[in-house]
Amino acid sequence: MLPPEERRFQTLGSLLAAPESFPATAWLCAPAAVAQWQATTPAAVLLVAAAGQAVPAPTGLARILFMDEVQLVMRRLLEQVPGAPDWLRVEILARYKTEHEFPALTGHPDILADYLAEAVRGGGLSASAALAHLQRYFSHFTREAAERIMAQAYFRTR
């Protein structure tokens, strides 16, 4: 069993904000009930273990994924939604874990615009960067149409 100083307890949201700060071979541990995950859900990362050593998850938590997989999911999310807020990071990881695939977030302009508006509201993205990102995926829209879609998203996501 790992000593307590080798376990880092955090919230799931804060852990997913910087998954690259952990070794790829570490385990993400979170409650087994994935449907109940939120940004404030307790989580931990098991950092080290000797070869062949049993490493139990902290009490109340289960081993979910290796951090290399978490890092890949978060990197893919940030390619589609730069500045994604903590709640979206948690939601996407939960969907990935339960549905065994990464959801396409760029298939519908209104959905992508809503996520981008949340990123702007959370301070992770500027409004002009959000507009440019929407136009990157929907280049057939005129600038005016893209601006209208983003404006509607800002009102919807209040």
C-alpha positions in Angstrom: 0.0 0.0 0.0 1.2 3.5 -0.8 2.0 5.9 2.0 -0.5 8.8 2.3 2.1 11.3 0.9 2.1 9.4 -2.4 -1.6 10.1 -2.9 -2.9 13.4 -4.0 -6.5 14.2 -3.1 -8.1 16.9 -5.2 -11.4 17.6 -6.8 -12.0 16.0 -10.2 -12.4 19.4 -11.8 -9.0 20.6 -10.6 -7.3 17.4 -11.5 -8.7 17.5 -15.1 -7.5 21.1 -15.4 -3.9 19.9 -15.3 -3.7 16.1 -16.1 -0.4 16.5 -17.7 1.2 17.3 -14.3 0.9 13.6 -13.4 2.9 10.7 -14.8 1.2 8.9 -17.7 1.3 5.6 -15.7 -0.5 6.9 -12.7 -4.1 6.0 -12.0 -7.0 8.4 -11.8 -9.2 7.4 -8.9 -12.7 8.7 -8.5 -16.1 7.5 -7.2 -17.2 4.4 -9.1 -20.7 6.0 -9.7 -19.6 7.9 -12.9 -23.1 9.3 -13.4 -22.7 11.3 -10.2 -19.4 13.0 -11.1 -19.2 16.7 -10.8 -16.3 19.2 -10.8 -16.3 19.2 -7.0 -16.2 15.3 -6.8 -13.2 14.1 -4.7 -10.5 12.4 -6.8 -7.0 11.2 -6.3 -4.1 10.1 -8.4 -2.0 7.0 -7.4 1.5 8.1 -8.4 3.8 5.2 -7.9 4.0 1.5 -7.1 6.6 -1.2 -7.1 6.3 -3.9 -9.8 3.9 -6.5 -8.6 2.7 -4.5 -5.6 -1.0 -4.4 -5.0 -2.1 -0.7 -5.0 -5.6 -0.3 -3.6 -7.5 2.9 -4.4 -8.2 5.3 -1.6 -11.3 4.7 0.5 -14.5 5.5 -1.4 -12.7 5.8 -4.8 -12.1 3.3 -7.6 -9.4 3.1 -10.2 -10.9 4.7 -13.3 -8.2 5.2 -16.0 -4.5 5.5 -16.5 -3.5 9.2 -16.7 -2.2 8.8 -20.2 -5.7 8.1 -21.4 -7.1 11.0 -19.3 -4.5 13.2 -20.9 -5.4 12.2 -24.4 -9.1 12.8 -23.7 -8.5 16.2 -22.2 -6.1 17.1 -25.1 -8.8 16.1 -27.6 -11.4 18.1 -25.7 -9.3 21.2 -25.7 -8.7 20.9 -29.5 -12.5 21.0 -29.9 -13.4 23.4 -27.1 -10.4 25.6 -26.1 -10.7 26.8 -22.5 -13.3 24.1 -21.6 -14.6 24.8 -18.1 -14.2 22.2 -15.4 -17.8 20.9 -15.6 -17.4 20.2 -19.3 -14.1 18.3 -18.7 -15.8 16.2 -16.1 -18.8 15.6 -18.3 -16.7 14.5 -21.3 -14.5 12.2 -19.2 -17.7 10.6 -17.7 -19.2 10.2 -21.2 -15.9 8.7 -22.4 -15.9 6.2 -19.5 -19.5 5.2 -19.8 -19.9 5.2 -23.6 -16.4 4.1 -24.5 -15.9 6.7 -27.1 -15.1 10.4 -27.3 -18.2 12.4 -28.2 -18.1 14.7 -31.2 -18.5 18.2 -29.9 -18.1 20.0 -33.3 -20.9 18.4 -35.2 -23.6 21.0 -34.4 -22.8 24.7 -34.4 -25.2 25.6 -31.6 -23.8 23.0 -29.3 -20.2 24.0 -30.0 -21.2 27.7 -29.6 -22.7 26.9 -26.2 -19.5 25.2 -25.0 -17.4 28.1 -26.3 -19.7 30.7 -24.6 -19.2 28.8 -21.3 -15.4 28.9 -21.9 -15.6 32.6 -22.5 -17.7 33.1 -19.4 -15.3 31.1 -17.4 -12.3 33.2 -18.5 -10.6 30.4 -20.5 -11.2 31.9 -23.9 -11.7 35.4 -25.3 -14.9 36.2 -27.3 -12.9 36.8 -30.5 -11.0 33.5 -30.1 -14.4 31.7 -29.6 -15.8 33.3 -32.7 -12.6 32.3 -34.7 -12.8 28.8 -33.3 -16.5 28.4 -34.4 -15.6 29.6 -37.9 -12.8 27.1 -38.0 -15.2 24.2 -37.8 -18.0 25.9 -39.7 -16.1 27.8 -42.4 -19.1 27.9 -44.7 -20.9 30.3 -42.3 -20.5 34.0 -43.0 -18.9 36.1 -40.3 -22.3 37.6 -39.5 -23.9 34.2 -39.2 -21.2 33.0 -36.9 -21.5 36.2 -34.8 -25.2 35.6 -34.5 -24.8 32.0 -33.4 -22.3 33.0 -30.7 -24.5 35.9 -29.5 -27.4 33.5 -29.2 -25.1 31.1 -27.3 -24.1 33.8 -24.8 -27.8 34.4 -24.0 -28.7 30.7 -23.8 -25.9 29.8 -21.4 -26.6 32.5 -18.9 
